[in-house]
Amino acid sequence: MNAMEDRIFTARKITPNTYVITGTGCDSYLLLGDESAILIDSGMSKRNLKEFCQTLTDLPFAGVINTHGHGDHTLGNGWFKKAFMHPLAVEDARRGFGDLTGYPTDYDIETVEEGQIFNIGNRELEIIYIGAHSLGSIAILDRTYRILFTGDELDPGQVLCNMNGEKSPGQTIENHQRNMKKLKARFDEYDIICPAHNGTPIDKTYVNDFIILDQMIMDGVPGREDISSPTLPFKRPDGALRQNYKCAHICYHPNTIFED
């Protein structure tokens, strides 16, 4: 049994109708409406996450919304049979991390678009496109209960923004800041942020800190080579740097700061 199979699911309430579930490989969120339930990110455990969720609610499940397509957010999708994601996330989700042995892969994918609304019964969720860490990234704004779910594009550990140095339109610090400003424009519509890793919920002022941090990088403030941390244990790619402002951290490459 591997490390992911050894992990036990745990759940705690963020609000009376919102759970954060740990043990999946990311922070997954179970949202309960009056008519149905929906999960944000299914993680990468080979244990049946839906069975665990059904110990928390009797509501029928509308499916999973994936913040992006990386395997640590999508490999549990098959337990729920239907997943909603941005079109640019589909290829990553189907590929996973290469070895899909033991994962349920028979599920339907429905793509989403900017501004799309999910209503699970007196609870409205709006899709906001914010691709940079992954070009298929979305945020989900819970317009009813004033929560913003940001996946890996904003979290209290570090945001990984194209550290390998290969140019890819959109996967840049410049575009990351553009997306943070997009979230800032909606500042009055949410009270807390729920990221996918490294602690949740967090204060919405992280948005301001990331805007300033992105600007520091674009202004040429030197980054550091010591990118390793307890939540980022792997060796840094050649040339990758780390920069921080207050509690916001970004790992990036000097070649991928600006859009062409």
Secondary structure, DSSP 4 states (H G I P E B T S, - for coil): --HHHH---EEEEEETTEEEEESSSS-EEEEE-SS-EEEE--BS-SS-HHHHHTTT--SPEEEEE-SS--HHHHTTGGGTSEEEE-GGGHHHHHHTTS--TTS----EEEE--TT-EEESSS-EEEEEE--SSSTT-EEEEETTTTEEEEETSS-SS-EE--TT----TT-SHHHHHHHHHHHHTTGGG-SEEEESSSSSSEETTHHHHHHHHHHHHHTT---BS---BTTB-SPPPTT-EEEEETTEEEEE-GGGSS--
